[in-house]
Amino acid sequence: MPSGRPAKALVIGAGIGGLTCAVALKRVDVDVEVYERATELREAGAALAVMSNAVTALAALDIDLGLDERGRAVESFTIADRRGRRIRDLPFGEVCDRVGARSFCLSRADLQQALLSQLADCPLHMGATADGFETDDEGVTVRFRDGRSARGDVLIGADGFNSAVRRHLVGPEKARDSGYHFQLGIVPFRHPALPPGGVRQYWGDGQRFALIDLGHGRCYWWANMSNQAPAPDRVKEALEKTYGNWADEVRGAIEATPQEDILIVPSHDRPHLEQWGDGPITLLGDAAHPMLTTLAQGAGMAIEDAVVLAGALSESATDGDPVSALRAYERRRRDRTRTMVTESRLTDKFQQAAGPLRTSLRDIRFRLTPRRVLAQQLTRQLTFPHGPQAAPYAEPRLDSLELR
Ligand SMILES: Cc1cc2nc3c(=O)[nH]c(=O)nc-3n(C[C@H](O)[C@H](O)[C@H](O)COP(=O)(O)OP(=O)(O)OC[C@H]3O[C@@H](n4cnc5c(N)ncnc54)[C@H](O)[C@@H]3O)c2cc1C
């Protein structure tokens, strides 16, 4: 590519990762087009947390998604037992103050709207399922199932967990199952146990439940039940049975949610890929480093990726070498994302403890963990490592999370 000409980027997938990537690339004047398999954009998965690190990353490119008005800033984070008795408060507010950014919970629909509102004139092609990729010295051509094709200097696979771009790069892979499915809902619901801006997790025996204030009188909840996912027309009955003797607010949130509004989604990840690009092709978000949801950082990592990739491509504008920029992006993201994949899995194993002995050990150990250690872990997670205020990157001691 001649130096001086802005790179043309093709983004495959219009999930949180692909949309953020397009917004970030527009900010640095990269010419970008997005191709999405779905014929219309639907939100999936109810709601999510956009953690402080992702908020800091967006701010680095001056992207304001209005998360405060669209959702609710997290004010408190409590872990309780299944009856609602407090096990521990996390030093969440203190850590947000320390890293200089709040964390927000909002519906996926609201986040999607916020991203779309920032896309400006970026072309978004719907009904475009990418299934063929050819590279040459000048760039990359992508072919779509309906016969269309597109040509760019670089291609970014932001096509999620079952990424076709990833399959093209590394071949077929097996997913790692977590042993449970999620059930999710958003419902107008208030309860004195859930304060404004509150996040409450309830830890049981091989099961967990969470209640999260989304603001505007709405609450997001998730439950995980081991083994087989219940049939959609039996899910409420299964939840009522499983959580029938849990805290009043847990039963209340399930009760208040119509069965047809309850989503069932799988929980899985993949081993971390050490190299996720080749020539003019790279990956971003779940396509690159799918992780379990325990740390609520999958979308956060996709957002961080997008901002770092935009930085790398913008640096390459003068030398006209966007392919080297992709390798620089992958190098910058490797340690951070590897840590998140590993830490999410270890934390999941710890929190998901089953059996009376392991459950009691988990609760005692979590109660006795020094506040300083919890604050350090959270600070590392909630710090955007490529931002101006980030401390030098240090690998965490992952053994501190394991339940032996
Ligand atoms: C229960 C649950 C709770 C979660 N909570 C949080 C949280 O609180 N905070 C957080 O940060 N993360 C959370 N996550 C993780 C987060 O949802 C994901 O990491 C994030 O959505 C990944 O975004 P993505 O854009 O990479 O992939 P996706 O959202 O999967 O988007 C991929 C897009 O690519 C499209 N696509 C797929 N194949 C093709 C193709 N061949 N051609 C064209 N388009 C294609 C798809 O239709 C889709 O639109 C949670 C996940 C789950 C399951």
Ligand as a Chemical Component Dictionary entry (heavy atoms), coordinates in Angstrom:
data_LIG
# 
_chem_comp.id                   LIG 
_chem_comp.type                 NON-POLYMER 
_chem_comp.pdbx_formal_charge   0 
_chem_comp.three_letter_code    LIG 
# 
loop_
_chem_comp_atom.comp_id 
_chem_comp_atom.atom_id 
_chem_comp_atom.alt_atom_id 
_chem_comp_atom.type_symbol 
_chem_comp_atom.charge 
_chem_comp_atom.model_Cartn_x 
_chem_comp_atom.model_Cartn_y 
_chem_comp_atom.model_Cartn_z 
_chem_comp_atom.pdbx_ordinal 
LIG C1  C1  C 0 -24.073 -14.642 29.883 1  
LIG C2  C2  C 0 -23.004 -13.728 29.410 2  
LIG C3  C3  C 0 -22.725 -12.586 30.125 3  
LIG C4  C4  C 0 -21.686 -11.750 29.739 4  
LIG N1  N1  N 0 -21.445 -10.626 30.475 5  
LIG C5  C5  C 0 -20.444 -9.800  30.101 6  
LIG C6  C6  C 0 -20.194 -8.599  30.848 7  
LIG O1  O1  O 0 -20.894 -8.279  31.823 8  
LIG N2  N2  N 0 -19.177 -7.790  30.444 9  
LIG C7  C7  C 0 -18.382 -8.107  29.355 10 
LIG O2  O2  O 0 -17.457 -7.343  29.057 11 
LIG N3  N3  N 0 -18.616 -9.239  28.639 12 
LIG C8  C8  C 0 -19.615 -10.074 28.969 13 
LIG N4  N4  N 0 -19.864 -11.206 28.242 14 
LIG C9  C9  C 0 -18.998 -11.507 27.063 15 
LIG C10 C10 C 0 -19.424 -10.680 25.871 16 
LIG O3  O3  O 0 -20.798 -10.859 25.630 17 
LIG C11 C11 C 0 -18.640 -11.112 24.632 18 
LIG O4  O4  O 0 -17.274 -11.202 24.936 19 
LIG C12 C12 C 0 -18.828 -10.083 23.532 20 
LIG O5  O5  O 0 -20.186 -9.920  23.219 21 
LIG C13 C13 C 0 -18.051 -10.507 22.292 22 
LIG O6  O6  O 0 -18.320 -9.597  21.249 23 
LIG P1  P1  P 0 -17.834 -9.903  19.780 24 
LIG O7  O7  O 0 -18.248 -8.726  18.979 25 
LIG O8  O8  O 0 -16.403 -10.321 19.790 26 
LIG O9  O9  O 0 -18.638 -11.212 19.340 27 
LIG P2  P2  P 0 -20.247 -11.366 19.080 28 
LIG O10 O10 O 0 -21.011 -10.508 20.003 29 
LIG O11 O11 O 0 -20.515 -12.834 19.084 30 
LIG O12 O12 O 0 -20.441 -10.778 17.629 31 
LIG C14 C14 C 0 -20.038 -11.484 16.475 32 
LIG C15 C15 C 0 -20.866 -10.985 15.298 33 
LIG O13 O13 O 0 -20.352 -11.571 14.107 34 
LIG C16 C16 C 0 -21.437 -12.042 13.302 35 
LIG N5  N5  N 0 -20.914 -13.138 12.465 36 
LIG C17 C17 C 0 -20.610 -14.401 12.858 37 
LIG N6  N6  N 0 -20.133 -15.111 11.821 38 
LIG C18 C18 C 0 -20.139 -14.283 10.746 39 
LIG C19 C19 C 0 -19.728 -14.438 9.385  40 
LIG N7  N7  N 0 -19.218 -15.585 8.921  41 
LIG N8  N8  N 0 -19.857 -13.384 8.538  42 
LIG C20 C20 C 0 -20.366 -12.194 8.981  43 
LIG N9  N9  N 0 -20.755 -12.001 10.282 44 
LIG C21 C21 C 0 -20.633 -13.030 11.143 45 
LIG C22 C22 C 0 -22.481 -12.486 14.316 46 
LIG O14 O14 O 0 -23.776 -12.521 13.735 47 
LIG C23 C23 C 0 -22.333 -11.397 15.380 48 
LIG O15 O15 O 0 -23.147 -10.279 15.117 49 
LIG C24 C24 C 0 -20.905 -12.060 28.599 50 
LIG C25 C25 C 0 -21.196 -13.198 27.849 51 
LIG C26 C26 C 0 -22.238 -14.022 28.235 52 
LIG C27 C27 C 0 -22.536 -15.252 27.433 53 
# 
loop_
_chem_comp_bond.comp_id 
_chem_comp_bond.atom_id_1 
_chem_comp_bond.atom_id_2 
_chem_comp_bond.value_order 
_chem_comp_bond.pdbx_ordinal 
LIG C1  C2  SING 1  
LIG C2  C3  SING 2  
LIG C2  C26 DOUB 3  
LIG C3  C4  DOUB 4  
LIG C4  N1  SING 5  
LIG C4  C24 SING 6  
LIG N1  C5  DOUB 7  
LIG C5  C6  SING 8  
LIG C5  C8  SING 9  
LIG C6  O1  DOUB 10 
LIG C6  N2  SING 11 
LIG N2  C7  SING 12 
LIG C7  O2  DOUB 13 
LIG C7  N3  SING 14 
LIG N3  C8  DOUB 15 
LIG C8  N4  SING 16 
LIG N4  C9  SING 17 
LIG N4  C24 SING 18 
LIG C9  C10 SING 19 
LIG C10 O3  SING 20 
LIG C10 C11 SING 21 
LIG C11 O4  SING 22 
LIG C11 C12 SING 23 
LIG C12 O5  SING 24 
LIG C12 C13 SING 25 
LIG C13 O6  SING 26 
LIG O6  P1  SING 27 
LIG P1  O7  DOUB 28 
LIG P1  O8  SING 29 
LIG P1  O9  SING 30 
LIG O9  P2  SING 31 
LIG P2  O10 DOUB 32 
LIG P2  O11 SING 33 
LIG P2  O12 SING 34 
LIG O12 C14 SING 35 
LIG C14 C15 SING 36 
LIG C15 O13 SING 37 
LIG C15 C23 SING 38 
LIG O13 C16 SING 39 
LIG C16 N5  SING 40 
LIG C16 C22 SING 41 
LIG N5  C17 SING 42 
LIG N5  C21 SING 43 
LIG C17 N6  DOUB 44 
LIG N6  C18 SING 45 
LIG C18 C19 SING 46 
LIG C18 C21 DOUB 47 
LIG C19 N7  SING 48 
LIG C19 N8  DOUB 49 
LIG N8  C20 SING 50 
LIG C20 N9  DOUB 51 
LIG N9  C21 SING 52 
LIG C22 O14 SING 53 
LIG C22 C23 SING 54 
LIG C23 O15 SING 55 
LIG C24 C25 DOUB 56 
LIG C25 C26 SING 57 
LIG C26 C27 SING 58 
# 
